Amino acid sequence: MTRPQLRNASIPAGVAAAALGGVLILADSAREHDGISAHLDPRIAADVLDARAPMLTHAARLLTLMGSEPVVGALALLLVVLLLERRGPFLAGCAAAAMACAATLTVGVKLLVDRARPGPGDRLGPLDSSYSFPSGHTLNSAVLLGLVILLAVPLIPGRVHRLGVIAGAVLLAVGIGLSRVYLGYHWASDVFASWLIAIALIALVHVVTEAWASAPAAGSG
């Protein structure tokens, strides 16, 4: 890479490092049951219980459905196919690898942190006995939507349309995460950590794709 390219790569790399640092802090708090996990999470959960309303519950259930494994998996497959047809196998492979990494991290980090979910009495939905940290719905959907912004949005003609899709994707990622707290399946720090992991993954994909694009033979890919 040239010096300007290295500078450009250092920004997303720094974002990834900062995000992962935040994840480590939240994971330590969740595992040790102190800090945010002991003080802020229960307070937010109590506030959410007080704020529940029928219309909000319907919206939260719809958002959670949109972030579910079958929906995210199907959309991820469509994204990979789109990228394969429109932008080539390298970027399609990056998207597939990022989604696989997100799924692996969801399972691996849950086992490492070993955090229980909020009490079943607060749950609006069926019982889930898996670990709480991080939120799989939040992490996988945020990575998918981040990949859409990074790799698919450039295919959309018109700046206004691109900005509209970006705004919609960000709002959807936030909404899915908030729905998991609202429905009582996750603590707030689970969701925040999931967003940070997603940011780190997307930043790393950005570094890889920029390096590939700047390579002499990239145009032939």
Summary of the structure (lengths in Angstrom):
residues: 221
radius of gyration: 18.4
end to end distance: 18.3
largest distance: 58.7
contacts: 729
relative contact order: 0.18
helix: 81%
strand: 0%
